[in-house]
Amino acid sequence: MARPLRIQYPGAFYHVTSRGNERKAIYRSNWDRERFLSYLESAHDRYGATVHVYCLMDNHYHVLVETPLGNLSKILHHINGAYTTYFNTKRKRFGHLFQGRYKAILVEKDSYCKELSRYIHLNPIRAGLADRPSEYRWSSYRCYIGKEKKPAWLTTESVLGYFGDDAFSAQDNYRKFVEATSKSETKDPLKDVFASTFLGSPEFITWAKEKLIDPKNADTRNIPVMRDLIDNPSLEQIERTTELVIGRRHPIFKRVCIYISHQYGAFSLKEIGAYYGMRGSAVSQSSRRFKKRILEDKKLKKTMAEIARKVHFVES
């Protein structure tokens, strides 16, 4: 199963969602929902999670969370793991409660904070669970508009800060901002997500790609989304570069191209095999055998390093 890209750093801001396995309900009672909220609280207390917005639906949840310690994986492992243990123990069941891995989108806070908070708070309206967002008990919205006391683990100040200098006017302005569109089509800010990973301006995405992703160690096979984030050469470019270094008529030309493509390229065995007219298993076998040959031949290793450099890889 392909793994999602996880980018973590101190101060990162995420939209996180996790859905029930087979889209089944993850909450069967109000007590279940209360218990889930208690794990948001413990994530705040133990791991420093800053919870800005939440909404618990029947078979999934949404959370806007900031990670001062750069530890999103620990936070979500705690929340989903602890709740699954509680849910399974209470109902004497076994197995996964959530469908695969949670989805986390790295967000440019200032650009999308307001829109995402509104989108999340309007989820119950779109799902037909309430006529007004203030009627829905299981989101942070009532805390935002002053109808419910805010728990210590919930941070509303960041979002409300965009709507006024004093608490009362900010709450009222936020209510108008959300409810003005509650009965009409609301823009989905998640449609602007880039590579299933980033939500922000072009400048933010460029910064994230340059500062947070290491092309040399990118796992493009197990994390396919990496292909959209790294400017890797094509199979044709690898072939042309290899031809420039050793010539197309060299007896090991094809094996060199296959090895470079497999070991360092962002391609699957099937893609490489289709390009060279062979099966994926044959690509893997050829690459493995050629790697052994490189280790035994210093001159060949030097040649491979030159080719790798010219196609923007670094030979190990």
FIVEXBA-875390 format. One record per residue (C-alpha): residue number from 0; residue in one letter; x, y, z. Coordinates in steps of 0.5 Angstrom, whole numbers. Layout:
BEGIN
<node resi="NUM" resn="a" X="X" Y="Y" Z="Z"/>
...
***
This chain:
BEGIN
<node resi="0" resn="m" X="0" Y="0" Z="0"/>
<node resi="1" resn="a" X="3" Y="7" Z="-2"/>
<node resi="2" resn="r" X="5" Y="11" Z="4"/>
<node resi="3" resn="p" X="3" Y="19" Z="4"/>
<node resi="4" resn="l" X="8" Y="24" Z="5"/>
<node resi="5" resn="r" X="9" Y="26" Z="12"/>
<node resi="6" resn="i" X="12" Y="33" Z="13"/>
<node resi="7" resn="q" X="14" Y="35" Z="20"/>
<node resi="8" resn="y" X="17" Y="41" Z="23"/>
<node resi="9" resn="p" X="16" Y="46" Z="29"/>
<node resi="10" resn="g" X="10" Y="51" Z="28"/>
<node resi="11" resn="a" X="7" Y="47" Z="22"/>
<node resi="12" resn="f" X="0" Y="48" Z="21"/>
<node resi="13" resn="y" X="-5" Y="42" Z="18"/>
<node resi="14" resn="h" X="-12" Y="40" Z="16"/>
<node resi="15" resn="v" X="-13" Y="33" Z="18"/>
<node resi="16" resn="t" X="-18" Y="28" Z="17"/>
<node resi="17" resn="s" X="-19" Y="21" Z="18"/>
<node resi="18" resn="r" X="-25" Y="16" Z="16"/>
<node resi="19" resn="g" X="-28" Y="10" Z="19"/>
<node resi="20" resn="n" X="-26" Y="3" Z="16"/>
<node resi="21" resn="e" X="-31" Y="2" Z="10"/>
<node resi="22" resn="r" X="-34" Y="9" Z="11"/>
<node resi="23" resn="k" X="-37" Y="6" Z="17"/>
<node resi="24" resn="a" X="-39" Y="10" Z="24"/>
<node resi="25" resn="i" X="-33" Y="12" Z="28"/>
<node resi="26" resn="y" X="-38" Y="15" Z="34"/>
<node resi="27" resn="r" X="-44" Y="11" Z="36"/>
<node resi="28" resn="s" X="-46" Y="15" Z="42"/>
<node resi="29" resn="n" X="-45" Y="22" Z="45"/>
<node resi="30" resn="w" X="-41" Y="19" Z="50"/>
<node resi="31" resn="d" X="-36" Y="16" Z="44"/>
<node resi="32" resn="r" X="-36" Y="23" Z="42"/>
<node resi="33" resn="e" X="-34" Y="26" Z="49"/>
<node resi="34" resn="r" X="-29" Y="21" Z="49"/>
<node resi="35" resn="f" X="-26" Y="23" Z="43"/>
<node resi="36" resn="l" X="-25" Y="30" Z="45"/>
<node resi="37" resn="s" X="-22" Y="28" Z="51"/>
<node resi="38" resn="y" X="-16" Y="25" Z="47"/>
<node resi="39" resn="l" X="-16" Y="32" Z="43"/>
<node resi="40" resn="e" X="-15" Y="35" Z="50"/>
<node resi="41" resn="s" X="-9" Y="29" Z="52"/>
<node resi="42" resn="a" X="-6" Y="31" Z="45"/>
<node resi="43" resn="h" X="-5" Y="38" Z="47"/>
<node resi="44" resn="d" X="-3" Y="36" Z="54"/>
<node resi="45" resn="r" X="2" Y="31" Z="53"/>
<node resi="46" resn="y" X="5" Y="33" Z="46"/>
<node resi="47" resn="g" X="3" Y="40" Z="45"/>
<node resi="48" resn="a" X="-2" Y="40" Z="40"/>
<node resi="49" resn="t" X="-5" Y="47" Z="38"/>
<node resi="50" resn="v" X="-12" Y="45" Z="36"/>
<node resi="51" resn="h" X="-15" Y="51" Z="33"/>
<node resi="52" resn="v" X="-22" Y="48" Z="30"/>
<node resi="53" resn="y" X="-25" Y="41" Z="30"/>
<node resi="54" resn="c" X="-32" Y="38" Z="27"/>
<node resi="55" resn="l" X="-34" Y="30" Z="29"/>
<node resi="56" resn="m" X="-38" Y="27" Z="24"/>
<node resi="57" resn="d" X="-41" Y="20" Z="24"/>
<node resi="58" resn="n" X="-36" Y="17" Z="20"/>
<node resi="59" resn="h" X="-30" Y="22" Z="20"/>
<node resi="60" resn="y" X="-27" Y="28" Z="23"/>
<node resi="61" resn="h" X="-24" Y="34" Z="21"/>
<node resi="62" resn="v" X="-18" Y="38" Z="25"/>
<node resi="63" resn="l" X="-14" Y="44" Z="24"/>
<node resi="64" resn="v" X="-8" Y="43" Z="28"/>
<node resi="65" resn="e" X="-1" Y="46" Z="29"/>
<node resi="66" resn="t" X="5" Y="43" Z="32"/>
<node resi="67" resn="p" X="10" Y="47" Z="36"/>
<node resi="68" resn="l" X="14" Y="41" Z="37"/>
<node resi="69" resn="g" X="14" Y="38" Z="30"/>
<node resi="70" resn="n" X="11" Y="32" Z="32"/>
<node resi="71" resn="l" X="4" Y="31" Z="28"/>
<node resi="72" resn="s" X="5" Y="23" Z="27"/>
<node resi="73" resn="k" X="6" Y="22" Z="35"/>
<node resi="74" resn="i" X="0" Y="27" Z="36"/>
<node resi="75" resn="l" X="-5" Y="23" Z="31"/>
<node resi="76" resn="h" X="-2" Y="16" Z="33"/>
<node resi="77" resn="h" X="-4" Y="18" Z="40"/>
<node resi="78" resn="i" X="-11" Y="21" Z="38"/>
<node resi="79" resn="n" X="-13" Y="15" Z="33"/>
<node resi="80" resn="g" X="-10" Y="10" Z="37"/>
<node resi="81" resn="a" X="-12" Y="11" Z="44"/>
<node resi="82" resn="y" X="-19" Y="12" Z="41"/>
<node resi="83" resn="t" X="-19" Y="6" Z="37"/>
<node resi="84" resn="t" X="-17" Y="2" Z="43"/>
<node resi="85" resn="y" X="-23" Y="5" Z="47"/>
<node resi="86" resn="f" X="-28" Y="4" Z="42"/>
<node resi="87" resn="n" X="-26" Y="-4" Z="41"/>
<node resi="88" resn="t" X="-25" Y="-5" Z="48"/>
<node resi="89" resn="k" X="-32" Y="-2" Z="49"/>
<node resi="90" resn="r" X="-35" Y="-6" Z="44"/>
<node resi="91" resn="k" X="-31" Y="-13" Z="45"/>
<node resi="92" resn="r" X="-29" Y="-12" Z="37"/>
<node resi="93" resn="f" X="-22" Y="-13" Z="34"/>
<node resi="94" resn="g" X="-19" Y="-10" Z="28"/>
<node resi="95" resn="h" X="-18" Y="-3" Z="25"/>
<node resi="96" resn="l" X="-23" Y="3" Z="26"/>
<node resi="97" resn="f" X="-20" Y="8" Z="21"/>
<node resi="98" resn="q" X="-19" Y="7" Z="14"/>
<node resi="99" resn="g" X="-12" Y="7" Z="13"/>
<node resi="100" resn="r" X="-7" Y="12" Z="15"/>
<node resi="101" resn="y" X="-10" Y="19" Z="17"/>
<node resi="102" resn="k" X="-10" Y="25" Z="11"/>
<node resi="103" resn="a" X="-6" Y="31" Z="13"/>
<node resi="104" resn="i" X="-5" Y="37" Z="9"/>
<node resi="105" resn="l" X="0" Y="42" Z="10"/>
<node resi="106" resn="v" X="-3" Y="49" Z="10"/>
<node resi="107" resn="e" X="0" Y="56" Z="9"/>
<node resi="108" resn="k" X="-4" Y="59" Z="16"/>
<node resi="109" resn="d" X="-5" Y="66" Z="14"/>
<node resi="110" resn="s" X="-8" Y="65" Z="7"/>
<node resi="111" resn="y" X="-13" Y="59" Z="8"/>
<node resi="112" resn="c" X="-14" Y="59" Z="16"/>
<node resi="113" resn="k" X="-21" Y="63" Z="15"/>
<node resi="114" resn="e" X="-23" Y="59" Z="9"/>
<node resi="115" resn="l" X="-22" Y="52" Z="12"/>
<node resi="116" resn="s" X="-25" Y="54" Z="19"/>
<node resi="117" resn="r" X="-31" Y="56" Z="15"/>
<node resi="118" resn="y" X="-31" Y="50" Z="11"/>
<node resi="119" resn="i" X="-30" Y="45" Z="17"/>
<node resi="120" resn="h" X="-36" Y="48" Z="21"/>
<node resi="121" resn="l" X="-41" Y="48" Z="15"/>
<node resi="122" resn="n" X="-39" Y="40" Z="15"/>
<node resi="123" resn="p" X="-46" Y="38" Z="19"/>
<node resi="124" resn="i" X="-50" Y="43" Z="14"/>
<node resi="125" resn="r" X="-48" Y="40" Z="8"/>
<node resi="126" resn="a" X="-49" Y="33" Z="11"/>
<node resi="127" resn="g" X="-56" Y="35" Z="13"/>
<node resi="128" resn="l" X="-54" Y="34" Z="20"/>
<node resi="129" resn="a" X="-57" Y="41" Z="22"/>
<node resi="130" resn="d" X="-60" Y="47" Z="19"/>
<node resi="131" resn="r" X="-55" Y="52" Z="22"/>
<node resi="132" resn="p" X="-48" Y="51" Z="25"/>
<node resi="133" resn="s" X="-50" Y="53" Z="32"/>
<node resi="134" resn="e" X="-55" Y="48" Z="32"/>
<node resi="135" resn="y" X="-49" Y="42" Z="32"/>
<node resi="136" resn="r" X="-46" Y="40" Z="38"/>
<node resi="137" resn="w" X="-40" Y="36" Z="36"/>
<node resi="138" resn="s" X="-36" Y="42" Z="33"/>
<node resi="139" resn="s" X="-32" Y="48" Z="35"/>
<node resi="140" resn="y" X="-37" Y="53" Z="32"/>
<node resi="141" resn="r" X="-41" Y="54" Z="38"/>
<node resi="142" resn="c" X="-34" Y="56" Z="42"/>
<node resi="143" resn="y" X="-32" Y="61" Z="37"/>
<node resi="144" resn="i" X="-39" Y="65" Z="37"/>
<node resi="145" resn="g" X="-39" Y="65" Z="45"/>
<node resi="146" resn="k" X="-45" Y="60" Z="45"/>
<node resi="147" resn="e" X="-41" Y="55" Z="49"/>
<node resi="148" resn="k" X="-35" Y="55" Z="54"/>
<node resi="149" resn="k" X="-28" Y="54" Z="50"/>
<node resi="150" resn="p" X="-24" Y="48" Z="53"/>
<node resi="151" resn="a" X="-17" Y="50" Z="55"/>
<node resi="152" resn="w" X="-14" Y="46" Z="50"/>
<node resi="153" resn="l" X="-18" Y="49" Z="44"/>
<node resi="154" resn="t" X="-15" Y="55" Z="41"/>
<node resi="155" resn="t" X="-20" Y="60" Z="38"/>
<node resi="156" resn="e" X="-16" Y="66" Z="38"/>
<node resi="157" resn="s" X="-12" Y="65" Z="32"/>
<node resi="158" resn="v" X="-18" Y="65" Z="27"/>
<node resi="159" resn="l" X="-22" Y="70" Z="31"/>
<node resi="160" resn="g" X="-16" Y="75" Z="31"/>
<node resi="161" resn="y" X="-18" Y="76" Z="23"/>
<node resi="162" resn="f" X="-25" Y="78" Z="25"/>
<node resi="163" resn="g" X="-24" Y="84" Z="30"/>
<node resi="164" resn="d" X="-20" Y="86" Z="36"/>
<node resi="165" resn="d" X="-24" Y="85" Z="42"/>
<node resi="166" resn="a" X="-27" Y="78" Z="43"/>
<node resi="167" resn="f" X="-35" Y="80" Z="42"/>
<node resi="168" resn="s" X="-34" Y="83" Z="36"/>
<node resi="169" resn="a" X="-30" Y="78" Z="33"/>
<node resi="170" resn="q" X="-35" Y="73" Z="35"/>
<node resi="171" resn="d" X="-40" Y="76" Z="32"/>
<node resi="172" resn="n" X="-36" Y="78" Z="25"/>
<node resi="173" resn="y" X="-34" Y="71" Z="25"/>
<node resi="174" resn="r" X="-41" Y="68" Z="26"/>
<node resi="175" resn="k" X="-43" Y="73" Z="20"/>
<node resi="176" resn="f" X="-38" Y="70" Z="16"/>
<node resi="177" resn="v" X="-40" Y="63" Z="17"/>
<node resi="178" resn="e" X="-47" Y="63" Z="17"/>
<node resi="179" resn="a" X="-48" Y="68" Z="11"/>
<node resi="180" resn="t" X="-46" Y="62" Z="6"/>
<node resi="181" resn="s" X="-49" Y="56" Z="11"/>
<node resi="182" resn="k" X="-55" Y="56" Z="6"/>
<node resi="183" resn="s" X="-51" Y="56" Z="-1"/>
<node resi="184" resn="e" X="-46" Y="53" Z="-4"/>
<node resi="185" resn="t" X="-39" Y="54" Z="0"/>
<node resi="186" resn="k" X="-32" Y="54" Z="-4"/>
<node resi="187" resn="d" X="-28" Y="48" Z="-2"/>
<node resi="188" resn="p" X="-21" Y="51" Z="-1"/>
<node resi="189" resn="l" X="-19" Y="44" Z="-1"/>
<node resi="190" resn="k" X="-20" Y="44" Z="-9"/>
<node resi="191" resn="d" X="-13" Y="48" Z="-9"/>
<node resi="192" resn="v" X="-9" Y="43" Z="-5"/>
<node resi="193" resn="f" X="-3" Y="41" Z="-9"/>
<node resi="194" resn="a" X="0" Y="34" Z="-10"/>
<node resi="195" resn="s" X="-5" Y="32" Z="-4"/>
<node resi="196" resn="t" X="0" Y="35" Z="1"/>
<node resi="197" resn="f" X="0" Y="43" Z="0"/>
<node resi="198" resn="l" X="-5" Y="48" Z="1"/>
<node resi="199" resn="g" X="-2" Y="55" Z="0"/>
<node resi="200" resn="s" X="1" Y="60" Z="-5"/>
<node resi="201" resn="p" X="6" Y="58" Z="-10"/>
<node resi="202" resn="e" X="11" Y="62" Z="-6"/>
<node resi="203" resn="f" X="9" Y="57" Z="0"/>
<node resi="204" resn="i" X="9" Y="51" Z="-4"/>
<node resi="205" resn="t" X="16" Y="53" Z="-7"/>
<node resi="206" resn="w" X="19" Y="54" Z="0"/>
<node resi="207" resn="a" X="16" Y="48" Z="2"/>
<node resi="208" resn="k" X="19" Y="44" Z="-4"/>
<node resi="209" resn="e" X="26" Y="47" Z="-3"/>
<node resi="210" resn="k" X="27" Y="47" Z="5"/>
<node resi="211" resn="l" X="23" Y="41" Z="7"/>
<node resi="212" resn="i" X="24" Y="35" Z="1"/>
<node resi="213" resn="d" X="31" Y="32" Z="0"/>
<node resi="214" resn="p" X="31" Y="30" Z="-7"/>
<node resi="215" resn="k" X="37" Y="25" Z="-6"/>
<node resi="216" resn="n" X="33" Y="21" Z="-1"/>
<node resi="217" resn="a" X="26" Y="22" Z="-4"/>
<node resi="218" resn="d" X="22" Y="15" Z="-4"/>
<node resi="219" resn="t" X="18" Y="16" Z="-10"/>
<node resi="220" resn="r" X="16" Y="8" Z="-10"/>
<node resi="221" resn="n" X="13" Y="8" Z="-4"/>
<node resi="222" resn="i" X="11" Y="15" Z="-4"/>
<node resi="223" resn="p" X="8" Y="16" Z="-11"/>
<node resi="224" resn="v" X="6" Y="24" Z="-9"/>
<node resi="225" resn="m" X="14" Y="25" Z="-9"/>
<node resi="226" resn="r" X="14" Y="25" Z="-17"/>
<node resi="227" resn="d" X="10" Y="31" Z="-17"/>
<node resi="228" resn="l" X="14" Y="35" Z="-12"/>
<node resi="229" resn="i" X="21" Y="33" Z="-15"/>
<node resi="230" resn="d" X="24" Y="35" Z="-22"/>
<node resi="231" resn="n" X="26" Y="28" Z="-24"/>
<node resi="232" resn="p" X="29" Y="27" Z="-31"/>
<node resi="233" resn="s" X="25" Y="22" Z="-36"/>
<node resi="234" resn="l" X="27" Y="15" Z="-38"/>
<node resi="235" resn="e" X="28" Y="19" Z="-45"/>
<node resi="236" resn="q" X="33" Y="24" Z="-41"/>
<node resi="237" resn="i" X="37" Y="18" Z="-37"/>
<node resi="238" resn="e" X="38" Y="14" Z="-44"/>
<node resi="239" resn="r" X="40" Y="20" Z="-48"/>
<node resi="240" resn="t" X="45" Y="22" Z="-42"/>
<node resi="241" resn="t" X="48" Y="15" Z="-42"/>
<node resi="242" resn="e" X="49" Y="15" Z="-49"/>
<node resi="243" resn="l" X="53" Y="22" Z="-48"/>
<node resi="244" resn="v" X="57" Y="18" Z="-43"/>
<node resi="245" resn="i" X="59" Y="11" Z="-46"/>
<node resi="246" resn="g" X="55" Y="11" Z="-53"/>
<node resi="247" resn="r" X="49" Y="7" Z="-55"/>
<node resi="248" resn="r" X="53" Y="2" Z="-58"/>
<node resi="249" resn="h" X="57" Y="0" Z="-51"/>
<node resi="250" resn="p" X="55" Y="-7" Z="-49"/>
<node resi="251" resn="i" X="52" Y="-5" Z="-43"/>
<node resi="252" resn="f" X="48" Y="1" Z="-45"/>
<node resi="253" resn="k" X="41" Y="-2" Z="-44"/>
<node resi="254" resn="r" X="43" Y="-5" Z="-37"/>
<node resi="255" resn="v" X="46" Y="2" Z="-35"/>
<node resi="256" resn="c" X="40" Y="5" Z="-37"/>
<node resi="257" resn="i" X="35" Y="0" Z="-33"/>
<node resi="258" resn="y" X="40" Y="1" Z="-27"/>
<node resi="259" resn="i" X="40" Y="8" Z="-27"/>
<node resi="260" resn="s" X="32" Y="8" Z="-28"/>
<node resi="261" resn="h" X="31" Y="3" Z="-23"/>
<node resi="262" resn="q" X="35" Y="5" Z="-17"/>
<node resi="263" resn="y" X="35" Y="13" Z="-18"/>
<node resi="264" resn="g" X="29" Y="15" Z="-22"/>
<node resi="265" resn="a" X="22" Y="16" Z="-20"/>
<node resi="266" resn="f" X="19" Y="10" Z="-24"/>
<node resi="267" resn="s" X="16" Y="3" Z="-22"/>
<node resi="268" resn="l" X="18" Y="-3" Z="-25"/>
<node resi="269" resn="k" X="12" Y="-4" Z="-30"/>
<node resi="270" resn="e" X="14" Y="3" Z="-33"/>
<node resi="271" resn="i" X="21" Y="1" Z="-34"/>
<node resi="272" resn="g" X="19" Y="-5" Z="-37"/>
<node resi="273" resn="a" X="14" Y="-2" Z="-41"/>
<node resi="274" resn="y" X="19" Y="3" Z="-44"/>
<node resi="275" resn="y" X="25" Y="-3" Z="-45"/>
<node resi="276" resn="g" X="20" Y="-8" Z="-47"/>
<node resi="277" resn="m" X="21" Y="-13" Z="-41"/>
<node resi="278" resn="r" X="17" Y="-15" Z="-35"/>
<node resi="279" resn="g" X="18" Y="-12" Z="-29"/>
<node resi="280" resn="s" X="21" Y="-18" Z="-25"/>
<node resi="281" resn="a" X="26" Y="-18" Z="-31"/>
<node resi="282" resn="v" X="28" Y="-10" Z="-29"/>
<node resi="283" resn="s" X="29" Y="-12" Z="-22"/>
<node resi="284" resn="q" X="33" Y="-18" Z="-23"/>
<node resi="285" resn="s" X="37" Y="-14" Z="-28"/>
<node resi="286" resn="s" X="38" Y="-8" Z="-23"/>
<node resi="287" resn="r" X="40" Y="-13" Z="-18"/>
<node resi="288" resn="r" X="45" Y="-16" Z="-22"/>
<node resi="289" resn="f" X="48" Y="-10" Z="-25"/>
<node resi="290" resn="k" X="49" Y="-7" Z="-18"/>
<node resi="291" resn="k" X="53" Y="-13" Z="-16"/>
<node resi="292" resn="r" X="58" Y="-12" Z="-22"/>
<node resi="293" resn="i" X="59" Y="-5" Z="-20"/>
<node resi="294" resn="l" X="61" Y="-6" Z="-13"/>
<node resi="295" resn="e" X="66" Y="-11" Z="-16"/>
<node resi="296" resn="d" X="69" Y="-6" Z="-22"/>
<node resi="297" resn="k" X="72" Y="1" Z="-19"/>
<node resi="298" resn="k" X="72" Y="3" Z="-26"/>
<node resi="299" resn="l" X="65" Y="2" Z="-28"/>
<node resi="300" resn="k" X="63" Y="5" Z="-21"/>
<node resi="301" resn="k" X="66" Y="11" Z="-23"/>
<node resi="302" resn="t" X="63" Y="11" Z="-30"/>
<node resi="303" resn="m" X="56" Y="10" Z="-26"/>
<node resi="304" resn="a" X="57" Y="16" Z="-22"/>
<node resi="305" resn="e" X="59" Y="21" Z="-27"/>
<node resi="306" resn="i" X="52" Y="19" Z="-31"/>
<node resi="307" resn="a" X="48" Y="19" Z="-24"/>
<node resi="308" resn="r" X="51" Y="26" Z="-23"/>
<node resi="309" resn="k" X="49" Y="28" Z="-30"/>
<node resi="310" resn="v" X="42" Y="26" Z="-29"/>
<node resi="311" resn="h" X="42" Y="30" Z="-23"/>
<node resi="312" resn="f" X="42" Y="24" Z="-18"/>
<node resi="313" resn="v" X="48" Y="22" Z="-13"/>
<node resi="314" resn="e" X="51" Y="16" Z="-14"/>
<node resi="315" resn="s" X="52" Y="12" Z="-7"/>
***
